Amino acid sequence: MVPRAQLPPEIQLAQRLAGNEQVTRDRAVKRLRKYIVARTQLAAGGFTHDELLKVWKGLFYCMWMQDKPLLQEELGRTISQLIHAFQTTEAQHLFLQTFWQTMNREWTGIDRLRLDKFYMLMRMVLNESLKALKTQGWEERQIEQLLELLTTEILHPDSQAPSGVKSHFLEIFLEELSKVGAAELTAEQNLKFIEPFCTIAAWTPDSLVLHNITRGIFEAIVEQAPFAIEDLMNELDAQEEDEDGKSEDGDLEWDVPSKESGSLRGAAPNRHEEPPGDGEDSVGPVLQFDYEAVASRLFAVASQQGTPSQNRKRLYKVIQKLQDLAEGLFPEDDVLEKAYRKLQEDGQERRTKKRLLKSRSQNQPGKGGKEDSRPDPSSGSERRIRRRQRRRRGPGPEPTGPQEQPRGPGGRGARKKRRQLRAGARVKVAGCQEPQSKQRPPQRRK
């Protein structure tokens, strides 16, 4: 017999990663990490593009098979941290490139119930890729390589990325960058991170991409401007207090904390404690930007001759907001004023509606309110119609059948009177005799 050909390790790992048993999948993830570390440490080691595509296909279906939310989060964190197992920057970028290519290829097959777990996986992988830049000191060359990779695989018109992948990436990029580098990145470095979005927003033919870039990147910068300036002022105040404390009493004041609970002496900020801005109303870490530089960069790409008119018009609005921020004018003041005015108008409208409802309830008879003394315009015509019908029928009791009653004032009194008449008619039919004075004498035959 011919011996069966042994499958490559990548295919074997991919098959185990997509297995039905959770124990098998967990063991495969651990073996994969060890295999990546061992192979990338070799002199002639490393993975090819096709091998990493096979690995990511197994990881994709490993996430697909995980159902419980807490285990999904744990698995997503484990998968995203595999980037740190690669020893070189080129291998890390190839790992990221094959991840986004796998997401683009498999996205249309994801059902509605599984979207959230892959949204989470995309966020975690982006977060870990930014942490890899952080561990390497935010080198400019590596930042450019990562941004070029993300632009080519996701935002470029020639990429195979579906609209869902593009929209989610633009929604989470600034948030994850703030979480990882808000405390270290300067305004110049942050401008470097958003330069590809300026270029794409200027000439993209996709209106959805333009809207998501404008909303998720530039307008988010404008909305976070007051918090960014507040963080900067707090940092400057802390530095001034630190310098004042050292100049007066030396370093002893901050090194020896006071035992008195109400004393301010020795109340140095503890970096291990939760910062004061991390409450329920906090927006979290915020990036610092030079708004004039961002506006200049946007104007440079938006004012080019080949920029579509809709792109230019949308970007000019953002440029105006950024220029106002550079001059110290915050749009939040207008927003708060409009919101306050709208609240006043809504309150006045609610009070007016309450008065109208109260007056209507009082005007309805039989509900504890006074009857409306205004005449009903339809009651006169209905009375005339009933008179004509009586003339045609001649004298006699009113018919006992149900008839449509007028809805004018005094309607209940009219209905009561008719009920009495109908009761009298029923008594007469039952055999009650009328007084003798009203009976006619019998006529004799001639």
Secondary structure, 3 states (H helix, E strand, C coil): CCCCCCCCHHHHHHHHHCCCCHHHHHHHHHHHHHHHHHHHCCCCCCCCHHHHHHHHHHHHHHHHHCCCHHHHHHHHHHHHHHHHHCCCHHHHHHHHHHHHHHHHHHHHHCCHHHHHHHHHHHHHHHHHHHHHHHHCCCCHHHHHHHHHHHHHHHHCCCCCCCHHHHHHHHHHHHHHHHHHHCCCCCHHHHHHHHHHHHHHHHHCCCHHHHHHHHHHHHHHHHHCHHHHHHHHHHHHHHHHHHHHHHHHHCCHHHHCCCCCCCCCCCCCCCCCCCCCCCCCCCCCCCCCCCHHHHHHHHHHHHCCCCCCHHHHHHHHHHHHHHHHHHCCCCHHHHHHHHHHHHHHHHHHHHHHHHHHHHHHHHHCCCCCCCCCCCCCHHHHHHHHHHHHHHHHHCCCCCCCCCCCCCCCCCHHHHHHHHHHHHHHHHHHHHCCCCCHHHCCCCCCCC
